[in-house]
Amino acid sequence: MDITWRPVRLRPNEIRAQLPASAFAFPKERKEPLTDATHVRSAIARFPQVDGVDNDERAQAFGNIKAAAKYYGIALHAKNWRDLTA
C-alpha cells in the first residue's frame, strides 16, 4: 500500500477538478478530498459510505487519511480501515 496523499492548498476559486489526485483519500476515484482539517474529518466520517472501491483501495485511502490527519493535527484512533467501517 502506497500513501499518495500530499498537502495541497485549495486556492480561492479553485474547483475540485483542478486538484491533483494526491489531494484525495481515494486518488484513483478522486473521492474524499483532504485539503484541510474539515475535509479530513468528513473523509473519516464518510469512509464507510464510499462505494465502488476494493479492499486495497480502502487500505490506501486509510493510509492517506492517516497521513492527512497527522498533518492537520487530528487524532485518529482507528488502527486500520476496518475500524472506520464498524
HTML snippet that shows the backbone in 3Dmol.js (N, CA, C, O; Angstrom):
<script src="https://3Dmol.org/build/3Dmol-min.js"></script>
<div id="view" style="width:600px;height:400px;position:relative"></div>
<script>
const pdb = `
ATOM      1  N   MET A   1       0.839  -1.178   0.000  1.00  0.00           N
ATOM      2  CA  MET A   1       0.000   0.000   0.000  1.00  0.00           C
ATOM      3  C   MET A   1       0.882   1.238   0.000  1.00  0.00           C
ATOM      4  O   MET A   1       1.738   1.401   0.869  1.00  0.00           O
ATOM      5  N   ASP A   2       0.672   2.095  -0.961  1.00  0.00           N
ATOM      6  CA  ASP A   2       1.417   3.340  -1.053  1.00  0.00           C
ATOM      7  C   ASP A   2       0.553   4.495  -0.566  1.00  0.00           C
ATOM      8  O   ASP A   2      -0.614   4.621  -0.937  1.00  0.00           O
ATOM      9  N   ILE A   3       1.146   5.322   0.265  1.00  0.00           N
ATOM     10  CA  ILE A   3       0.469   6.548   0.671  1.00  0.00           C
ATOM     11  C   ILE A   3       0.754   7.580  -0.407  1.00  0.00           C
ATOM     12  O   ILE A   3       1.909   7.911  -0.675  1.00  0.00           O
ATOM     13  N   THR A   4      -0.291   8.078  -1.012  1.00  0.00           N
ATOM     14  CA  THR A   4      -0.136   9.024  -2.122  1.00  0.00           C
ATOM     15  C   THR A   4      -0.484  10.445  -1.740  1.00  0.00           C
ATOM     16  O   THR A   4      -0.227  11.365  -2.517  1.00  0.00           O
ATOM     17  N   TRP A   5      -1.070  10.660  -0.549  1.00  0.00           N
ATOM     18  CA  TRP A   5      -1.524  11.991  -0.160  1.00  0.00           C
ATOM     19  C   TRP A   5      -0.351  12.938   0.016  1.00  0.00           C
ATOM     20  O   TRP A   5       0.680  12.586   0.589  1.00  0.00           O
ATOM     21  N   ARG A   6      -0.535  14.147  -0.490  1.00  0.00           N
ATOM     22  CA  ARG A   6       0.415  15.238  -0.311  1.00  0.00           C
ATOM     23  C   ARG A   6      -0.389  16.478   0.036  1.00  0.00           C
ATOM     24  O   ARG A   6      -1.453  16.709  -0.537  1.00  0.00           O
ATOM     25  N   PRO A   7       0.119  17.293   0.988  1.00  0.00           N
ATOM     26  CA  PRO A   7      -0.613  18.519   1.332  1.00  0.00           C
ATOM     27  C   PRO A   7      -0.759  19.427   0.110  1.00  0.00           C
ATOM     28  O   PRO A   7       0.173  19.590  -0.678  1.00  0.00           O
ATOM     29  N   VAL A   8      -1.923  19.998  -0.024  1.00  0.00           N
ATOM     30  CA  VAL A   8      -2.177  20.954  -1.101  1.00  0.00           C
ATOM     31  C   VAL A   8      -3.139  21.998  -0.564  1.00  0.00           C
ATOM     32  O   VAL A   8      -4.086  21.678   0.155  1.00  0.00           O
ATOM     33  N   ARG A   9      -2.894  23.212  -0.911  1.00  0.00           N
ATOM     34  CA  ARG A   9      -3.801  24.287  -0.503  1.00  0.00           C
ATOM     35  C   ARG A   9      -4.805  24.539  -1.610  1.00  0.00           C
ATOM     36  O   ARG A   9      -4.452  24.693  -2.779  1.00  0.00           O
ATOM     37  N   LEU A  10      -6.044  24.576  -1.215  1.00  0.00           N
ATOM     38  CA  LEU A  10      -7.105  24.895  -2.161  1.00  0.00           C
ATOM     39  C   LEU A  10      -7.119  26.409  -2.311  1.00  0.00           C
ATOM     40  O   LEU A  10      -7.427  27.136  -1.366  1.00  0.00           O
ATOM     41  N   ARG A  11      -6.788  26.865  -3.488  1.00  0.00           N
ATOM     42  CA  ARG A  11      -6.737  28.306  -3.743  1.00  0.00           C
ATOM     43  C   ARG A  11      -8.135  28.866  -3.959  1.00  0.00           C
ATOM     44  O   ARG A  11      -9.040  28.136  -4.365  1.00  0.00           O
ATOM     45  N   PRO A  12      -8.319  30.161  -3.690  1.00  0.00           N
ATOM     46  CA  PRO A  12      -9.643  30.765  -3.929  1.00  0.00           C
ATOM     47  C   PRO A  12     -10.109  30.494  -5.362  1.00  0.00           C
ATOM     48  O   PRO A  12      -9.331  30.593  -6.311  1.00  0.00           O
ATOM     49  N   ASN A  13     -11.351  30.161  -5.495  1.00  0.00           N
ATOM     50  CA  ASN A  13     -11.995  29.886  -6.788  1.00  0.00           C
ATOM     51  C   ASN A  13     -11.491  28.621  -7.473  1.00  0.00           C
ATOM     52  O   ASN A  13     -11.855  28.356  -8.619  1.00  0.00           O
ATOM     53  N   GLU A  14     -10.655  27.835  -6.788  1.00  0.00           N
ATOM     54  CA  GLU A  14     -10.204  26.575  -7.369  1.00  0.00           C
ATOM     55  C   GLU A  14     -11.303  25.534  -7.176  1.00  0.00           C
ATOM     56  O   GLU A  14     -11.932  25.470  -6.120  1.00  0.00           O
ATOM     57  N   ILE A  15     -11.520  24.747  -8.174  1.00  0.00           N
ATOM     58  CA  ILE A  15     -12.551  23.724  -8.080  1.00  0.00           C
ATOM     59  C   ILE A  15     -11.911  22.345  -7.918  1.00  0.00           C
ATOM     60  O   ILE A  15     -10.735  22.143  -8.222  1.00  0.00           O
ATOM     61  N   ARG A  16     -12.692  21.438  -7.446  1.00  0.00           N
ATOM     62  CA  ARG A  16     -12.224  20.078  -7.169  1.00  0.00           C
ATOM     63  C   ARG A  16     -11.520  19.448  -8.364  1.00  0.00           C
ATOM     64  O   ARG A  16     -10.521  18.748  -8.194  1.00  0.00           O
ATOM     65  N   ALA A  17     -12.021  19.685  -9.554  1.00  0.00           N
ATOM     66  CA  ALA A  17     -11.432  19.083 -10.755  1.00  0.00           C
ATOM     67  C   ALA A  17      -9.996  19.548 -10.992  1.00  0.00           C
ATOM     68  O   ALA A  17      -9.243  18.885 -11.706  1.00  0.00           O
ATOM     69  N   GLN A  18      -9.614  20.667 -10.410  1.00  0.00           N
ATOM     70  CA  GLN A  18      -8.266  21.196 -10.592  1.00  0.00           C
ATOM     71  C   GLN A  18      -7.267  20.621  -9.587  1.00  0.00           C
ATOM     72  O   GLN A  18      -6.060  20.813  -9.739  1.00  0.00           O
ATOM     73  N   LEU A  19      -7.749  19.929  -8.579  1.00  0.00           N
ATOM     74  CA  LEU A  19      -6.860  19.350  -7.579  1.00  0.00           C
ATOM     75  C   LEU A  19      -6.103  18.153  -8.151  1.00  0.00           C
ATOM     76  O   LEU A  19      -6.640  17.417  -8.978  1.00  0.00           O
ATOM     77  N   PRO A  20      -4.856  17.956  -7.711  1.00  0.00           N
ATOM     78  CA  PRO A  20      -4.134  16.750  -8.145  1.00  0.00           C
ATOM     79  C   PRO A  20      -4.720  15.514  -7.465  1.00  0.00           C
ATOM     80  O   PRO A  20      -5.342  15.623  -6.409  1.00  0.00           O
ATOM     81  N   ALA A  21      -4.527  14.362  -8.054  1.00  0.00           N
ATOM     82  CA  ALA A  21      -5.043  13.118  -7.473  1.00  0.00           C
ATOM     83  C   ALA A  21      -4.486  12.893  -6.070  1.00  0.00           C
ATOM     84  O   ALA A  21      -5.141  12.257  -5.244  1.00  0.00           O
ATOM     85  N   SER A  22      -3.297  13.398  -5.791  1.00  0.00           N
ATOM     86  CA  SER A  22      -2.674  13.212  -4.479  1.00  0.00           C
ATOM     87  C   SER A  22      -3.391  13.970  -3.365  1.00  0.00           C
ATOM     88  O   SER A  22      -3.036  13.807  -2.198  1.00  0.00           O
ATOM     89  N   ALA A  23      -4.377  14.784  -3.685  1.00  0.00           N
ATOM     90  CA  ALA A  23      -5.136  15.535  -2.684  1.00  0.00           C
ATOM     91  C   ALA A  23      -6.329  14.741  -2.154  1.00  0.00           C
ATOM     92  O   ALA A  23      -7.044  15.224  -1.276  1.00  0.00           O
ATOM     93  N   PHE A  24      -6.555  13.545  -2.665  1.00  0.00           N
ATOM     94  CA  PHE A  24      -7.739  12.758  -2.319  1.00  0.00           C
ATOM     95  C   PHE A  24      -7.382  11.507  -1.520  1.00  0.00           C
ATOM     96  O   PHE A  24      -6.312  10.925  -1.700  1.00  0.00           O
ATOM     97  N   ALA A  25      -8.290  11.105  -0.638  1.00  0.00           N
ATOM     98  CA  ALA A  25      -8.117   9.845   0.088  1.00  0.00           C
ATOM     99  C   ALA A  25      -8.128   8.679  -0.901  1.00  0.00           C
ATOM    100  O   ALA A  25      -7.306   7.767  -0.809  1.00  0.00           O
ATOM    101  N   PHE A  26      -9.057   8.720  -1.834  1.00  0.00           N
ATOM    102  CA  PHE A  26      -9.161   7.707  -2.890  1.00  0.00           C
ATOM    103  C   PHE A  26      -8.706   8.365  -4.196  1.00  0.00           C
ATOM    104  O   PHE A  26      -9.539   8.888  -4.936  1.00  0.00           O
ATOM    105  N   PRO A  27      -7.406   8.351  -4.493  1.00  0.00           N
ATOM    106  CA  PRO A  27      -6.892   9.113  -5.637  1.00  0.00           C
ATOM    107  C   PRO A  27      -7.394   8.629  -6.998  1.00  0.00           C
ATOM    108  O   PRO A  27      -7.643   9.447  -7.883  1.00  0.00           O
ATOM    109  N   LYS A  28      -7.545   7.329  -7.180  1.00  0.00           N
ATOM    110  CA  LYS A  28      -7.986   6.800  -8.480  1.00  0.00           C
ATOM    111  C   LYS A  28      -9.403   7.288  -8.806  1.00  0.00           C
ATOM    112  O   LYS A  28      -9.702   7.643  -9.946  1.00  0.00           O
ATOM    113  N   GLU A  29     -10.258   7.299  -7.794  1.00  0.00           N
ATOM    114  CA  GLU A  29     -11.651   7.707  -7.987  1.00  0.00           C
ATOM    115  C   GLU A  29     -11.862   9.200  -7.744  1.00  0.00           C
ATOM    116  O   GLU A  29     -12.932   9.738  -8.031  1.00  0.00           O
ATOM    117  N   ARG A  30     -10.816   9.877  -7.204  1.00  0.00           N
ATOM    118  CA  ARG A  30     -10.875  11.294  -6.863  1.00  0.00           C
ATOM    119  C   ARG A  30     -12.029  11.557  -5.886  1.00  0.00           C
ATOM    120  O   ARG A  30     -12.816  12.490  -6.042  1.00  0.00           O
ATOM    121  N   LYS A  31     -12.087  10.679  -4.865  1.00  0.00           N
ATOM    122  CA  LYS A  31     -13.122  10.800  -3.835  1.00  0.00           C
ATOM    123  C   LYS A  31     -12.488  11.222  -2.520  1.00  0.00           C
ATOM    124  O   LYS A  31     -11.363  10.833  -2.208  1.00  0.00           O
ATOM    125  N   GLU A  32     -13.221  12.021  -1.751  1.00  0.00           N
ATOM    126  CA  GLU A  32     -12.842  12.485  -0.432  1.00  0.00           C
ATOM    127  C   GLU A  32     -11.561  13.331  -0.454  1.00  0.00           C
ATOM    128  O   GLU A  32     -10.485  12.841  -0.109  1.00  0.00           O
ATOM    129  N   PRO A  33     -11.680  14.590  -0.856  1.00  0.00           N
ATOM    130  CA  PRO A  33     -10.517  15.486  -0.831  1.00  0.00           C
ATOM    131  C   PRO A  33     -10.039  15.702   0.602  1.00  0.00           C
ATOM    132  O   PRO A  33     -10.837  15.748   1.538  1.00  0.00           O
ATOM    133  N   LEU A  34      -8.728  15.833   0.755  1.00  0.00           N
ATOM    134  CA  LEU A  34      -8.115  16.016   2.070  1.00  0.00           C
ATOM    135  C   LEU A  34      -7.334  17.328   2.086  1.00  0.00           C
ATOM    136  O   LEU A  34      -6.130  17.339   2.341  1.00  0.00           O
ATOM    137  N   THR A  35      -8.023  18.423   1.815  1.00  0.00           N
ATOM    138  CA  THR A  35      -7.354  19.711   1.652  1.00  0.00           C
ATOM    139  C   THR A  35      -7.282  20.549   2.916  1.00  0.00           C
ATOM    140  O   THR A  35      -6.577  21.557   2.949  1.00  0.00           O
ATOM    141  N   ASP A  36      -8.000  20.146   3.958  1.00  0.00           N
ATOM    142  CA  ASP A  36      -7.944  20.850   5.236  1.00  0.00           C
ATOM    143  C   ASP A  36      -8.527  19.943   6.311  1.00  0.00           C
ATOM    144  O   ASP A  36      -9.020  18.853   6.017  1.00  0.00           O
ATOM    145  N   ALA A  37      -8.467  20.401   7.566  1.00  0.00           N
ATOM    146  CA  ALA A  37      -8.920  19.578   8.684  1.00  0.00           C
ATOM    147  C   ALA A  37     -10.396  19.203   8.574  1.00  0.00           C
ATOM    148  O   ALA A  37     -10.782  18.084   8.912  1.00  0.00           O
ATOM    149  N   THR A  38     -11.215  20.131   8.104  1.00  0.00           N
ATOM    150  CA  THR A  38     -12.644  19.844   7.959  1.00  0.00           C
ATOM    151  C   THR A  38     -12.881  18.720   6.964  1.00  0.00           C
ATOM    152  O   THR A  38     -13.704  17.838   7.211  1.00  0.00           O
ATOM    153  N   HIS A  39     -12.175  18.740   5.847  1.00  0.00           N
ATOM    154  CA  HIS A  39     -12.331  17.681   4.851  1.00  0.00           C
ATOM    155  C   HIS A  39     -11.797  16.342   5.364  1.00  0.00           C
ATOM    156  O   HIS A  39     -12.348  15.292   5.034  1.00  0.00           O
ATOM    157  N   VAL A  40     -10.745  16.369   6.157  1.00  0.00           N
ATOM    158  CA  VAL A  40     -10.219  15.122   6.721  1.00  0.00           C
ATOM    159  C   VAL A  40     -11.254  14.509   7.663  1.00  0.00           C
ATOM    160  O   VAL A  40     -11.512  13.307   7.603  1.00  0.00           O
ATOM    161  N   ARG A  41     -11.839  15.318   8.518  1.00  0.00           N
ATOM    162  CA  ARG A  41     -12.882  14.811   9.420  1.00  0.00           C
ATOM    163  C   ARG A  41     -14.063  14.245   8.624  1.00  0.00           C
ATOM    164  O   ARG A  41     -14.632  13.216   8.992  1.00  0.00           O
ATOM    165  N   SER A  42     -14.419  14.915   7.548  1.00  0.00           N
ATOM    166  CA  SER A  42     -15.509  14.435   6.697  1.00  0.00           C
ATOM    167  C   SER A  42     -15.149  13.098   6.058  1.00  0.00           C
ATOM    168  O   SER A  42     -15.985  12.196   5.995  1.00  0.00           O
ATOM    169  N   ALA A  43     -13.919  12.965   5.588  1.00  0.00           N
ATOM    170  CA  ALA A  43     -13.477  11.710   4.967  1.00  0.00           C
ATOM    171  C   ALA A  43     -13.521  10.557   5.968  1.00  0.00           C
ATOM    172  O   ALA A  43     -13.881   9.433   5.616  1.00  0.00           O
ATOM    173  N   ILE A  44     -13.156  10.841   7.209  1.00  0.00           N
ATOM    174  CA  ILE A  44     -13.215   9.814   8.254  1.00  0.00           C
ATOM    175  C   ILE A  44     -14.665   9.396   8.482  1.00  0.00           C
ATOM    176  O   ILE A  44     -14.974   8.205   8.536  1.00  0.00           O
ATOM    177  N   ALA A  45     -15.535  10.365   8.613  1.00  0.00           N
ATOM    178  CA  ALA A  45     -16.946  10.077   8.877  1.00  0.00           C
ATOM    179  C   ALA A  45     -17.630   9.371   7.714  1.00  0.00           C
ATOM    180  O   ALA A  45     -18.490   8.515   7.922  1.00  0.00           O
ATOM    181  N   ARG A  46     -17.253   9.723   6.507  1.00  0.00           N
ATOM    182  CA  ARG A  46     -17.926   9.179   5.320  1.00  0.00           C
ATOM    183  C   ARG A  46     -17.243   7.938   4.759  1.00  0.00           C
ATOM    184  O   ARG A  46     -17.731   7.363   3.786  1.00  0.00           O
ATOM    185  N   PHE A  47     -16.152   7.521   5.332  1.00  0.00           N
ATOM    186  CA  PHE A  47     -15.374   6.393   4.820  1.00  0.00           C
ATOM    187  C   PHE A  47     -16.230   5.169   4.501  1.00  0.00           C
ATOM    188  O   PHE A  47     -16.077   4.597   3.421  1.00  0.00           O
ATOM    189  N   PRO A  48     -17.128   4.743   5.397  1.00  0.00           N
ATOM    190  CA  PRO A  48     -17.922   3.547   5.097  1.00  0.00           C
ATOM    191  C   PRO A  48     -18.915   3.733   3.954  1.00  0.00           C
ATOM    192  O   PRO A  48     -19.408   2.750   3.401  1.00  0.00           O
ATOM    193  N   GLN A  49     -19.212   4.968   3.597  1.00  0.00           N
ATOM    194  CA  GLN A  49     -20.213   5.241   2.561  1.00  0.00           C
ATOM    195  C   GLN A  49     -19.635   5.247   1.144  1.00  0.00           C
ATOM    196  O   GLN A  49     -20.388   5.307   0.172  1.00  0.00           O
ATOM    197  N   VAL A  50     -18.319   5.185   1.017  1.00  0.00           N
ATOM    198  CA  VAL A  50     -17.689   5.234  -0.309  1.00  0.00           C
ATOM    199  C   VAL A  50     -17.936   3.913  -1.027  1.00  0.00           C
ATOM    200  O   VAL A  50     -17.562   2.850  -0.532  1.00  0.00           O
ATOM    201  N   ASP A  51     -18.558   3.983  -2.176  1.00  0.00           N
ATOM    202  CA  ASP A  51     -18.878   2.800  -2.975  1.00  0.00           C
ATOM    203  C   ASP A  51     -17.907   2.652  -4.142  1.00  0.00           C
ATOM    204  O   ASP A  51     -17.234   3.605  -4.536  1.00  0.00           O
ATOM    205  N   GLY A  52     -17.851   1.444  -4.684  1.00  0.00           N
ATOM    206  CA  GLY A  52     -17.086   1.200  -5.902  1.00  0.00           C
ATOM    207  C   GLY A  52     -15.582   1.110  -5.700  1.00  0.00           C
ATOM    208  O   GLY A  52     -14.815   1.360  -6.630  1.00  0.00           O
ATOM    209  N   VAL A  53     -15.151   0.754  -4.491  1.00  0.00           N
ATOM    210  CA  VAL A  53     -13.722   0.598  -4.230  1.00  0.00           C
ATOM    211  C   VAL A  53     -13.478  -0.768  -3.604  1.00  0.00           C
ATOM    212  O   VAL A  53     -14.346  -1.326  -2.932  1.00  0.00           O
ATOM    213  N   ASP A  54     -12.279  -1.295  -3.838  1.00  0.00           N
ATOM    214  CA  ASP A  54     -11.962  -2.605  -3.262  1.00  0.00           C
ATOM    215  C   ASP A  54     -11.158  -2.433  -1.966  1.00  0.00           C
ATOM    216  O   ASP A  54     -10.857  -1.313  -1.554  1.00  0.00           O
ATOM    217  N   ASN A  55     -10.825  -3.540  -1.346  1.00  0.00           N
ATOM    218  CA  ASN A  55     -10.125  -3.500  -0.065  1.00  0.00           C
ATOM    219  C   ASN A  55      -8.756  -2.851  -0.162  1.00  0.00           C
ATOM    220  O   ASN A  55      -8.344  -2.147   0.760  1.00  0.00           O
ATOM    221  N   ASP A  56      -8.039  -3.073  -1.263  1.00  0.00           N
ATOM    222  CA  ASP A  56      -6.732  -2.432  -1.439  1.00  0.00           C
ATOM    223  C   ASP A  56      -6.873  -0.913  -1.528  1.00  0.00           C
ATOM    224  O   ASP A  56      -6.057  -0.175  -0.976  1.00  0.00           O
ATOM    225  N   GLU A  57      -7.905  -0.454  -2.223  1.00  0.00           N
ATOM    226  CA  GLU A  57      -8.141   0.990  -2.318  1.00  0.00           C
ATOM    227  C   GLU A  57      -8.546   1.566  -0.960  1.00  0.00           C
ATOM    228  O   GLU A  57      -8.166   2.687  -0.625  1.00  0.00           O
ATOM    229  N   ARG A  58      -9.304   0.814  -0.188  1.00  0.00           N
ATOM    230  CA  ARG A  58      -9.664   1.268   1.161  1.00  0.00           C
ATOM    231  C   ARG A  58      -8.414   1.361   2.051  1.00  0.00           C
ATOM    232  O   ARG A  58      -8.263   2.303   2.829  1.00  0.00           O
ATOM    233  N   ALA A  59      -7.528   0.375   1.923  1.00  0.00           N
ATOM    234  CA  ALA A  59      -6.287   0.410   2.708  1.00  0.00           C
ATOM    235  C   ALA A  59      -5.442   1.623   2.332  1.00  0.00           C
ATOM    236  O   ALA A  59      -4.885   2.292   3.203  1.00  0.00           O
ATOM    237  N   GLN A  60      -5.347   1.904   1.041  1.00  0.00           N
ATOM    238  CA  GLN A  60      -4.603   3.075   0.592  1.00  0.00           C
ATOM    239  C   GLN A  60      -5.265   4.359   1.086  1.00  0.00           C
ATOM    240  O   GLN A  60      -4.583   5.272   1.551  1.00  0.00           O
ATOM    241  N   ALA A  61      -6.564   4.428   0.989  1.00  0.00           N
ATOM    242  CA  ALA A  61      -7.293   5.614   1.453  1.00  0.00           C
ATOM    243  C   ALA A  61      -7.097   5.818   2.951  1.00  0.00           C
ATOM    244  O   ALA A  61      -6.941   6.952   3.405  1.00  0.00           O
ATOM    245  N   PHE A  62      -7.103   4.737   3.720  1.00  0.00           N
ATOM    246  CA  PHE A  62      -6.872   4.856   5.158  1.00  0.00           C
ATOM    247  C   PHE A  62      -5.484   5.430   5.422  1.00  0.00           C
ATOM    248  O   PHE A  62      -5.320   6.296   6.281  1.00  0.00           O
ATOM    249  N   GLY A  63      -4.492   4.952   4.688  1.00  0.00           N
ATOM    250  CA  GLY A  63      -3.143   5.497   4.838  1.00  0.00           C
ATOM    251  C   GLY A  63      -3.090   6.974   4.494  1.00  0.00           C
ATOM    252  O   GLY A  63      -2.423   7.753   5.175  1.00  0.00           O
ATOM    253  N   ASN A  64      -3.788   7.358   3.443  1.00  0.00           N
ATOM    254  CA  ASN A  64      -3.842   8.768   3.050  1.00  0.00           C
ATOM    255  C   ASN A  64      -4.542   9.612   4.113  1.00  0.00           C
ATOM    256  O   ASN A  64      -4.076  10.699   4.454  1.00  0.00           O
ATOM    257  N   ILE A  65      -5.651   9.114   4.632  1.00  0.00           N
ATOM    258  CA  ILE A  65      -6.385   9.827   5.680  1.00  0.00           C
ATOM    259  C   ILE A  65      -5.518   9.947   6.934  1.00  0.00           C
ATOM    260  O   ILE A  65      -5.473  11.001   7.568  1.00  0.00           O
ATOM    261  N   LYS A  66      -4.841   8.873   7.280  1.00  0.00           N
ATOM    262  CA  LYS A  66      -3.980   8.877   8.464  1.00  0.00           C
ATOM    263  C   LYS A  66      -2.864   9.924   8.318  1.00  0.00           C
ATOM    264  O   LYS A  66      -2.564  10.648   9.268  1.00  0.00           O
ATOM    265  N   ALA A  67      -2.261   9.999   7.147  1.00  0.00           N
ATOM    266  CA  ALA A  67      -1.203  10.991   6.906  1.00  0.00           C
ATOM    267  C   ALA A  67      -1.754  12.408   6.984  1.00  0.00           C
ATOM    268  O   ALA A  67      -1.133  13.289   7.578  1.00  0.00           O
ATOM    269  N   ALA A  68      -2.912  12.624   6.388  1.00  0.00           N
ATOM    270  CA  ALA A  68      -3.528  13.958   6.408  1.00  0.00           C
ATOM    271  C   ALA A  68      -3.957  14.329   7.822  1.00  0.00           C
ATOM    272  O   ALA A  68      -3.805  15.480   8.231  1.00  0.00           O
ATOM    273  N   ALA A  69      -4.488  13.374   8.568  1.00  0.00           N
ATOM    274  CA  ALA A  69      -4.909  13.647   9.948  1.00  0.00           C
ATOM    275  C   ALA A  69      -3.699  14.061  10.783  1.00  0.00           C
ATOM    276  O   ALA A  69      -3.787  15.007  11.566  1.00  0.00           O
ATOM    277  N   LYS A  70      -2.602  13.387  10.631  1.00  0.00           N
ATOM    278  CA  LYS A  70      -1.387  13.744  11.363  1.00  0.00           C
ATOM    279  C   LYS A  70      -0.937  15.157  10.984  1.00  0.00           C
ATOM    280  O   LYS A  70      -0.596  15.959  11.854  1.00  0.00           O
ATOM    281  N   TYR A  71      -0.938  15.454   9.700  1.00  0.00           N
ATOM    282  CA  TYR A  71      -0.511  16.767   9.207  1.00  0.00           C
ATOM    283  C   TYR A  71      -1.378  17.891   9.782  1.00  0.00           C
ATOM    284  O   TYR A  71      -0.863  18.945  10.155  1.00  0.00           O
ATOM    285  N   TYR A  72      -2.689  17.665   9.851  1.00  0.00           N
ATOM    286  CA  TYR A  72      -3.618  18.687  10.332  1.00  0.00           C
ATOM    287  C   TYR A  72      -3.892  18.602  11.832  1.00  0.00           C
ATOM    288  O   TYR A  72      -4.723  19.354  12.344  1.00  0.00           O
ATOM    289  N   GLY A  73      -3.210  17.700  12.550  1.00  0.00           N
ATOM    290  CA  GLY A  73      -3.348  17.601  13.997  1.00  0.00           C
ATOM    291  C   GLY A  73      -4.653  17.003  14.477  1.00  0.00           C
ATOM    292  O   GLY A  73      -5.172  17.390  15.523  1.00  0.00           O
ATOM    293  N   ILE A  74      -5.185  16.061  13.718  1.00  0.00           N
ATOM    294  CA  ILE A  74      -6.443  15.397  14.067  1.00  0.00           C
ATOM    295  C   ILE A  74      -6.131  14.026  14.656  1.00  0.00           C
ATOM    296  O   ILE A  74      -5.393  13.241  14.061  1.00  0.00           O
ATOM    297  N   ALA A  75      -6.690  13.747  15.815  1.00  0.00           N
ATOM    298  CA  ALA A  75      -6.490  12.441  16.449  1.00  0.00           C
ATOM    299  C   ALA A  75      -7.312  11.389  15.707  1.00  0.00           C
ATOM    300  O   ALA A  75      -8.525  11.523  15.548  1.00  0.00           O
ATOM    301  N   LEU A  76      -6.639  10.364  15.269  1.00  0.00           N
ATOM    302  CA  LEU A  76      -7.299   9.250  14.581  1.00  0.00           C
ATOM    303  C   LEU A  76      -6.994   7.994  15.384  1.00  0.00           C
ATOM    304  O   LEU A  76      -5.851   7.538  15.418  1.00  0.00           O
ATOM    305  N   HIS A  77      -7.998   7.439  16.022  1.00  0.00           N
ATOM    306  CA  HIS A  77      -7.798   6.302  16.910  1.00  0.00           C
ATOM    307  C   HIS A  77      -7.911   4.958  16.204  1.00  0.00           C
ATOM    308  O   HIS A  77      -7.568   3.931  16.790  1.00  0.00           O
ATOM    309  N   ALA A  78      -8.377   4.939  14.979  1.00  0.00           N
ATOM    310  CA  ALA A  78      -8.509   3.696  14.219  1.00  0.00           C
ATOM    311  C   ALA A  78      -7.127   3.138  13.905  1.00  0.00           C
ATOM    312  O   ALA A  78      -6.208   3.888  13.577  1.00  0.00           O
ATOM    313  N   LYS A  79      -6.986   1.841  14.007  1.00  0.00           N
ATOM    314  CA  LYS A  79      -5.712   1.169  13.712  1.00  0.00           C
ATOM    315  C   LYS A  79      -5.622   0.719  12.249  1.00  0.00           C
ATOM    316  O   LYS A  79      -4.528   0.602  11.695  1.00  0.00           O
ATOM    317  N   ASN A  80      -6.787   0.467  11.627  1.00  0.00           N
ATOM    318  CA  ASN A  80      -6.825   0.088  10.213  1.00  0.00           C
ATOM    319  C   ASN A  80      -8.167   0.510   9.627  1.00  0.00           C
ATOM    320  O   ASN A  80      -9.042   0.990  10.348  1.00  0.00           O
ATOM    321  N   TRP A  81      -8.326   0.331   8.332  1.00  0.00           N
ATOM    322  CA  TRP A  81      -9.526   0.840   7.667  1.00  0.00           C
ATOM    323  C   TRP A  81     -10.791   0.149   8.146  1.00  0.00           C
ATOM    324  O   TRP A  81     -11.867   0.748   8.125  1.00  0.00           O
ATOM    325  N   ARG A  82     -10.682  -1.080   8.570  1.00  0.00           N
ATOM    326  CA  ARG A  82     -11.869  -1.797   9.044  1.00  0.00           C
ATOM    327  C   ARG A  82     -12.456  -1.171  10.301  1.00  0.00           C
ATOM    328  O   ARG A  82     -13.654  -1.295  10.555  1.00  0.00           O
ATOM    329  N   ASP A  83     -11.614  -0.495  11.094  1.00  0.00           N
ATOM    330  CA  ASP A  83     -12.105   0.187  12.295  1.00  0.00           C
ATOM    331  C   ASP A  83     -13.030   1.342  11.928  1.00  0.00           C
ATOM    332  O   ASP A  83     -13.889   1.720  12.725  1.00  0.00           O
ATOM    333  N   LEU A  84     -12.868   1.906  10.737  1.00  0.00           N
ATOM    334  CA  LEU A  84     -13.723   3.021  10.307  1.00  0.00           C
ATOM    335  C   LEU A  84     -15.061   2.552   9.751  1.00  0.00           C
ATOM    336  O   LEU A  84     -15.972   3.358   9.569  1.00  0.00           O
ATOM    337  N   THR A  85     -15.185   1.275   9.485  1.00  0.00           N
ATOM    338  CA  THR A  85     -16.427   0.755   8.908  1.00  0.00           C
ATOM    339  C   THR A  85     -17.329   0.115   9.955  1.00  0.00           C
ATOM    340  O   THR A  85     -18.465  -0.257   9.662  1.00  0.00           O
ATOM    341  N   ALA A  86     -16.827  -0.009  11.159  1.00  0.00           N
ATOM    342  CA  ALA A  86     -17.605  -0.669  12.229  1.00  0.00           C
ATOM    343  C   ALA A  86     -18.620   0.250  12.835  1.00  0.00           C
ATOM    344  O   ALA A  86     -19.351  -0.150  13.742  1.00  0.00           O
TER     345      ALA A  86
END
`;
const viewer = $3Dmol.createViewer("view");
viewer.addModel(pdb, "pdb");
viewer.setStyle({}, {cartoon: {color: "spectrum"}});
viewer.zoomTo();
viewer.render();
</script>
